Amino acid sequence: MSRQLYLQATPPEYPGVAFVNTFNRDAFTKKLDILAVKTSASKTGSILRAPEMRRAIMDLPRIRSVDVDPSDPQDNRLVLLRVSDKVELSPDALKYLETETKGLVPHTVTLGYDYWSADEIIRAVLPEHLRDGAPSGFAATGHIEYLPFKRLIGQIILDKNKKIKTVVNKLDSIDAQFRFFKMELIAGEPDFVVEHHETDCSFVFDFREVYWNSRLHTEHARLVDLFNHEDVIADVFAGVGPFAIPSAKKGCAVFANDLNPNSVKYLAQNVQSNNVSQLVKVSCEDGREFIRSVFRRSYDDPFPGSKGPLLSKTQQNLARRKKITPDSPSSELPPRRRVSHFVMNLPDSAITFLDAFRGVLASDEVDGLREAYDVMPMVHCHCFTRECEPDKAEADIRQRVEEKLGSKLTTEVSLHLVRSVAPNKEMYCISFRLPAEVALSSQ
Ligand SMILES: C[S@@+](CC[C@H](N)C(=O)[O-])C[C@H]1O[C@@H](n2cnc3c(N)ncnc32)[C@H](O)[C@@H]1O
């Protein structure tokens, strides 16, 4: 029976049930019996361009529509068609073939396991009722009904992505305190240390020990964009550094803190490997302690003044060659004593840490600390809400923030929807200028 072949370009059904240890990749071989136009090598271009032939030429992705003619590889070519019977061809095409070519010959195109994408293979091995919504390429195999196939899916992802060495399944349980996901190896090598690149920075970490979420890259970039190179940033829940390190590359001075010793280990490593050691001070404290101490630390042991964004290695070499020196050595610039921004990305509970700001500048030891804060810091606090309507979400978040601060928010308050985490669960970032009465409050 003749047919339009592009409709058949799906892998064959896998015979029976597929298991990873008996997985037969040869079962994905598919032979397409088609017709091909025999022609001299010099005429292939004009056949491919001929309006009469346009609808008949083979257009399978990743398959070349011209092949060597095995009967005369030197001079002849085969232009592949997407029909198996000449009755499928238009009268114009038939006339063209008769006058301009050496006629039609049968030809077979063989598509194998390597041809199909990981998604196509995964769909072909799953039972029919699981095909819609099947996990694609890099998504987790999370849903419970896919779990019996997780090792097979892992193996297919490994086969199809030569650069991938390890495939894991993120388990449902999340570490309650440090927010990293428990995970199991489903294919490949048990190597959980990854190197991830985000906005010109590289982050090395062990997926089993620390929090990382690539879906937050726009949020990381959004906040870093708000900062000025003269700013001092206090990152209360810094993780492995996706806010801290790009901020420092911009020239900001950063206090980066996390309570998870493993996060701090990788954070310190990433600070070094991204060449920002002079601009980042790493600590491993509870967020509340950190908020209460960082005002004084920044005042007593300040970062030197900003020299502007850090130069890349290439820019440094260029500047050296052109004998350009920075306008002013940092020792001549006023030191940076005032924290300008707090970043608080622990959406589950960051709001509950806000009471730590009460009285941070109330101390009696008046030595200039309080005076340094002619402008209060901005606080960027991430949080979840179950309210999906923006007005209700704002009211809910504001109310919780004000309750913890013990003060109304009045100036420079804005709310940004970061992402929808689950049905009825939105992640927001509320930004506000810390009210002076909170920082100066006596209790
Ligand atoms: C949601 S992660 C955010 C990490 C990082 N800012 C990012 O965007 O990838 C929250 C971080 O807070 C840390 N953490 C949890 N409880 C903490 C606490 N009480 N004090 C300080 N850090 C804490 C966790 O270890 C984790 O690295």
Ligand as a Chemical Component Dictionary entry (heavy atoms), coordinates in Angstrom:
data_LIG
# 
_chem_comp.id                   LIG 
_chem_comp.type                 NON-POLYMER 
_chem_comp.pdbx_formal_charge   0 
_chem_comp.three_letter_code    LIG 
# 
loop_
_chem_comp_atom.comp_id 
_chem_comp_atom.atom_id 
_chem_comp_atom.alt_atom_id 
_chem_comp_atom.type_symbol 
_chem_comp_atom.charge 
_chem_comp_atom.model_Cartn_x 
_chem_comp_atom.model_Cartn_y 
_chem_comp_atom.model_Cartn_z 
_chem_comp_atom.pdbx_ordinal 
LIG C1  C1  C 0  16.536 27.526 49.221 1  
LIG S1  S1  S 1  18.242 27.364 49.550 2  
LIG C2  C2  C 0  18.877 28.771 48.656 3  
LIG C3  C3  C 0  20.328 28.681 48.357 4  
LIG C4  C4  C 0  20.830 29.736 47.375 5  
LIG N1  N1  N 0  20.583 31.076 47.835 6  
LIG C5  C5  C 0  20.215 29.512 46.004 7  
LIG O1  O1  O 0  19.511 30.379 45.496 8  
LIG O2  O2  O -1 20.473 28.447 45.420 9  
LIG C6  C6  C 0  18.301 27.845 51.215 10 
LIG C7  C7  C 0  19.664 27.693 51.888 11 
LIG O3  O3  O 0  19.507 28.068 53.259 12 
LIG C8  C8  C 0  20.322 27.241 54.073 13 
LIG N2  N2  N 0  19.756 27.269 55.427 14 
LIG C9  C9  C 0  18.714 26.563 55.901 15 
LIG N3  N3  N 0  18.457 26.926 57.176 16 
LIG C10 C10 C 0  19.347 27.895 57.487 17 
LIG C11 C11 C 0  19.559 28.683 58.641 18 
LIG N4  N4  N 0  18.831 28.550 59.743 19 
LIG N5  N5  N 0  20.530 29.608 58.606 20 
LIG C12 C12 C 0  21.307 29.778 57.506 21 
LIG N6  N6  N 0  21.153 29.039 56.385 22 
LIG C13 C13 C 0  20.176 28.110 56.379 23 
LIG C14 C14 C 0  20.266 25.893 53.368 24 
LIG O4  O4  O 0  21.390 25.122 53.710 25 
LIG C15 C15 C 0  20.229 26.285 51.896 26 
LIG O5  O5  O 0  21.507 26.301 51.343 27 
# 
loop_
_chem_comp_bond.comp_id 
_chem_comp_bond.atom_id_1 
_chem_comp_bond.atom_id_2 
_chem_comp_bond.value_order 
_chem_comp_bond.pdbx_ordinal 
LIG C1  S1  SING 1  
LIG S1  C2  SING 2  
LIG S1  C6  SING 3  
LIG C2  C3  SING 4  
LIG C3  C4  SING 5  
LIG C4  N1  SING 6  
LIG C4  C5  SING 7  
LIG C5  O1  DOUB 8  
LIG C5  O2  SING 9  
LIG C6  C7  SING 10 
LIG C7  O3  SING 11 
LIG C7  C15 SING 12 
LIG O3  C8  SING 13 
LIG C8  N2  SING 14 
LIG C8  C14 SING 15 
LIG N2  C9  SING 16 
LIG N2  C13 SING 17 
LIG C9  N3  DOUB 18 
LIG N3  C10 SING 19 
LIG C10 C11 SING 20 
LIG C10 C13 DOUB 21 
LIG C11 N4  SING 22 
LIG C11 N5  DOUB 23 
LIG N5  C12 SING 24 
LIG C12 N6  DOUB 25 
LIG N6  C13 SING 26 
LIG C14 O4  SING 27 
LIG C14 C15 SING 28 
LIG C15 O5  SING 29 
# 
